[in-house]
């Protein structure tokens, strides 16, 4: 990994762009994101299946509400980042490779164990908690070591790597739906567990720190008396950074955005059903959104290297809020089926492109705001904040789904759409605050530094 990625960095720095070979060298991190996040982002397929089973007798989900089913995916997505500070500390203490390998094994075991579940809580523990822990151990390693390797093309590099989320969802959503239809959801879980194990083990074997970062980490480790003393210690953020206004603004933006970011993704399939679409079409909506997710991350990541990563973060967050207000909310309110469907299709495409860009630009913006030396600790803390926010926001959104809506089934999702809109607007203002704070110099005066 280090030799390969050094080639990426050298080429990006000296030539100012990525060659096809350079892009291919991001494969290990991309593969982990493709597998772990792709399966998590395709949870909407299982959400639809489990909700259907909740209406049938003698199933593990009989009588469960949409919010209770959604808790499975919510816990997995939330734990993916809540454990970030610990994962970063362990990767520094023991090695990225070993932590990612443990995560890969845990991830696959969680899917296979879930396939034997007999009650709802079995799935919450396995496909929820255990899958989230496995995802965190592999995903956080990939997104923490990657930004330190890239310089002039950090936005594009992270865009390519995090596009694995969208491409993974594009591939996994229809594949899992086909597997569920042909062999049942239990065997589909087992198949996903087996395939993900092979992909993640190979990719994890290539995880390594950038040489200068490794040198600093080795110096830190040399001061410790044993490896055991690093297990419960996490990289504490510098108090001087934590008390700054730009850190507070970035944290607020993280909370608002992540609290509702996954709501449309998890409920694409079930909402599509209220508009008259089949379950297969619902899975296709997940795939379409994830395809746009991938395109958006790469294209916007490339643009961000030219217009400034913080500028791109502001623009894309604002657009994602506008898209939700303009398309999803009216889709839930319109009494005309054709109009609602058209609005929802537009929302699916535009939300996939612009909302997903936050995920790629977020870590890149942290390097710009706080410096590469503080990146690991700031990244770990703010990713934990994002996970906690999604753990609260996503179930609240699920609770807002009304069981019945006379005359217009899509209005059941009105509350969820409004919550998503309000918090994305709040996230937009927070990101704008971050941008203003980044322009304030050490003397407290506004400096003209637009490209950042």
N, C-alpha and C positions, 0 to 999 in steps of 0.2 A: 504493500500500500504506500509506504513512504517514498520509494523510488518512483512509483507511478505518479503519485500526486505531485511530487517535486517537478516532474515534467510538465504537469498542468500549470503549476505556478510560474515556472520559468517561461513557458510559452506565453501565458497570459500577460506577464509583466513585460516581456521584451517585445512582443508583437502587438499587444493591445487587443487581441481577440483570441477566441478558442478555435482550434482546428477540430476536424471531426475526430481525430485521434485523442485530442485533449478531452473532449466531451465524453468519449468512451471510457476514459480513465476514472471517471466519477462513479463507475458501475457498482463497486461494493456498497457505498452509502446509499446509492439509488435503489439497489436491490432490497436492502433492509426496509427503506421507506415504502417501496412498492409492495412488499409483502405484509409487513406489520400494519402500516397505516391503510393500505389498500383493503385489507380484510376488515379492519375497523370501520372504514368509511362505507363498506358494503353492508354494514349491519342492518340497514333498512330492509334488506331482503329477508333477514331473519325476523325483524320487527313485524313485517307483514305476515309471515308464516305463524309466528307465535300468537299474534292477535287473532288470527283465524282459529287457531287451536283453542284459544281462550273461550270461544263460543261453543266448543264441543265438549261433551262429557268425557271423563276419565283420561285427561291428558295432563302433562305437567303444568299446563298454563290455564287450566279450566278456571273461569271466574276472574282472571287477572285483568286489571285495567290497563289501558295504553301506557299510563305513567309507570306502572309496575313493570311492564315489559321493557319499556324504554330505560329503566334503571340498569338493566344488564349492560347495554351499550354505553350508557353514561358513565358507569363506574370504570369501564375499560378505557374510555377516552380520557377521563379525568386522571386516573392513576398513571396514565402514560406520561403525564408531565408533573404530577404532584411529587413523584419521587425523584425529580430532576436533581436537586442538590445532593442527594445521597449517591445517585448514579455517577454524577460528575466526580464526587470525592472518591468513589471506589475505582473509577477508571484511572484517576491520577495515582491512587495508592497501589493498585494491583496490575493494571494495564487495560486498555480499551478492548483488546481482543478477548481476554478472559471474561470480562463482564458481559460483552455482547454474546459470547457463546452460551453463557448461563441464561441470558435472556431468550436466545433462540430456542433453547431446549424447553424453557418454561412456557413460552408462547405456544409451541406445538403441543405440549402436554395438556395445556388448558383446553384447546379445541377438542382433543381426543377425549379428555375426561368429561367435557360437557356433553358429548354424544351419549353418555350413559346416564344423564340426569333423569331423575324420576319426579322431582318437584321443582317449583320455580326457584327456590333458594339455591338449589344445586347449580342452576345456570348462572345465578347471580354471583356465586362463589367462583365458578370455573370460567365461563365465558365473560364474566364481568371482572372480578377482582384479580384472578390469576392471569387472565389474558392481558389485563392492563399492566400488571407488574412485569410480565415478559416483554410487552411492547416497550415499556419504559427503559428496561435494561439494554435493549438493542437500539431503539430509536434515539434516545438521548445521547448515546455514545456517538452515533452517526452525525447528528446535527450540532454536537458540541465540538468535535474535532475538525469538522469541515471548514468553518469560517476562518480558522487560523491559517489554513493552507493558502487561501486565495487573497489577492491584493486588489489589483485594478478591476478585476472582473468578479468580485465577490457576489454581486447581485445575480449575475448570470449563473455562476457556479452553484449558488444555493437554489436558484430557480430550477436548475436541471435536477439537482438532488431531490428537492421537495416536490418536484412534479411527479415523483414516484407515487405520491398520495393519490393524485388524480388518475394517472395511468393505471395504478393498482386498482382503484375503484372501477375504472372503465373495464378492466379485464375481469376482476373478481365478481362484480355484481351480476353480470349475465351468466358467468360460469357457475356461480353458486346457485343461482336460480335454476339453471339447467340441471345441476346436480340434485337439487332438492326435488325437482319434478321427476327425475328419472330414478333416484335411489333413496329418496327420503332425506329429511333434514339431519338425521343422526349420521348417516353415512356421508353426507355432504360435509359435516363437521370433521369427520375422520379423514376424508380425502384432503381437505384444506390443511389439516394438521400435518399430514405426511408430506405434502408438497412444500409447505412453508419451512419445515425442518430442513429439507435438502437445500433450499435456496438460502436460508439465513445462516446455516452453518458455514457454507462456502464464503459468503460475504463477510461474516464476522471474523473469519480467519485473516482478513486483510486489514482490519482496523488498527490504526497506529497514530500516535501523536506526531505533529509536525516537529522537526528536529529542534528548533529553538524552544518551542514549548516543552518538549521532552527534557531538555537540559534544565529548564527552570523547575520542572516537576521533580526531576532526580535530585536537585539540590534541596528541595523541600523534604523529600522522603529520606534523605541522608541524615536529617536532623532527628528523625524518629527512632525510637529504640526497638520497635517491632512493627510488623505489618498489622497486628491485631488492633493497635491503637487508632488505626485509620478507619475502622469499620463504621463507627457511629459518629465520626467527626465529619462535618460538612463544610464546604468552602464558605466562610462567613463573609458577607459583603462588607466592604469598607464603609464605616459609618458616615464618613465624609461624603460618600456617593449617595448613600441611602437617604440622607437628609436634604438632598438637593431637589429643587422644584422639577427639574427635567426627569428625575427618577420617579417622583410622585406622579407626574403626568403620564409617563410611560406605563407605570403600574396601573393607573386608572384606565387607560386605553386597553390594556391587556384584560382587565376584569370585565369591562363592558363588552368587548368584542368576543372574547372566548365564552362568556356566559350564554350567548345565543348562536354562536357560529355553527354549532353542530345540529341545531334544531331542524332546519330545512333538510339537511343531509339525511338525518335519521328518519324523517317523516315524509320524504318524497314519495315513497311507494304507497303509504297509507293515505296520504292526501290525494294522490292521483286517483285512488279508488273512489273517493267522494265525487270526483269529476266524471266518473263513468269509465275510467280506464281499467284494464285487466291487471292482474298481479304481474304478468310478464311485461306489460307496458310500464308499470311502476318501476320494475327493476331497470328497464331501459332509461327511465328518467334519471335514476341514480348514475347509470353509466354515462349519459350525456353530460350531466353536471360534472362528473369526474374528468371527462375528456376536456371540457372547458377549463376545469381546474388546472390540468396539466399545461394546456396551451397558455393560459393566463400567467402561470408562474414563470414559465420560460420567457415569454414575450415581455412581460412587465419587468422581470429580473434584468433582461438585457437593456430595456429602456431606462431602468433605474440607474444603471452604471453611467448613463449619459446625462440624465436630468437630475440625478441626485436621489439616493435611496430614501431619505426622509421625505423629499418632495413626492416621490412615487407612493410612499406609504399614506400620506395625507390624501392624495387624489383618489387612490383606489378604495380607501376606507370610506370616503365621502360618497363615491359612486355606489358602493355596496349598500349604503344606507338609503340612497335615493332609489335604487332598484327595488329594494324591499318595500318602500313606501308606495312606489309608483305601480308595481306589478303584483306582488304577492297579496298585499292587503286588499286591493280592488278585486283580485281573483276570488278571495273568500267572500266578498260582499255581493258580487254580481249575481243576479238571478238567472242570467242567460248562460247555459252550459257552454256554448261555443265561445263566448267572450271570456269566460273563466278559464277555459282550456288554453286559449291564445295567450292570455296574460300569464298563465302559469308556465307555458313553454318559454316565453320571453324571460321570465324570472329565472327559470332553471339555467338557461344559457348565461345570462349576464351575472347572476350571483356566482355561478361556478368560475367565471373569469376573474371577477374583481374581488370578491370576498376572500378567495383562496390566496390572493397575492399577499395578504397580511402575514400568512404563515411563512412565506419565503423571505419577505422583507423585514420581518421582526428581528431575527437574529442578526442580520446584516446591519440593521439600524443600531443595534446595541454596540457593535464594534465602533461605529461612527461616533456614538454619543459618549461612550465610557472608555474606549481604548481597548486594544487587544489584550493588555495585561490584566484588565478587570473583567474581561468578557466571560470567562468560565463561571465565576461566582455570581455575576449579575444575571447571566443567562439561566443558571440553575434556579435562583430565587424567583425570577419573573416567570419562568415556565411553571414553577410550583404554584404561583399565584394564578396563572391561567387554568391550571388543572382544578384548583379549588373553586374557581368561578364557574367552570363548566359543570362541576359536581352539584352546584346549587342551581344554576340557571336552566340547565337542560331538563331536570325533573319538574321544575316550576312550569316550564313551557308545556310539558306533557300533561300536567294537571289542568292546564287551561283548556285542553281539548274537551269540549262538551260531548256527552254521550249521545245526545239527540239534538237535532236542529230541524224543526218542522219546515218542510218545503224546500230547503236549500242545505243539503248535507255539508257542503264546503264551508258553511258558516261555523261549523264546529271548530274550525281552526282559526277563527277570527282573533281570539285572544292571544294565541301563540304568535300570529303574524304581527299583531300590534306590539307585543313585548319585544320581538326581534327588531322591529323598526325603531322603537324608542331607544333601545340600548345601542344599536348601531349608530344612531345619530349622536348619542352621548360619546361613543368611542371616537367619532369623527372630530368632535370638539376637543377631546383629550389629545388626539394626535396632532391637531393644529397647535395646541398648547406646547407639545413637545417640540414642534418645529420652531416656534417662536423662542423657546428657551435655548435651543441649539444656536440661535443667532446672537445670544447675549454673551459678550466677552467677559473676561475675568474682572474687568473694571466696572461691570454692571451696565455698560453701554451697548446699544444695539449695533452689531457689525453686519456688513453686507456679505453674507456668505450663503448664497442661495443654493449652490450646487452641493448638496450634502444628503 
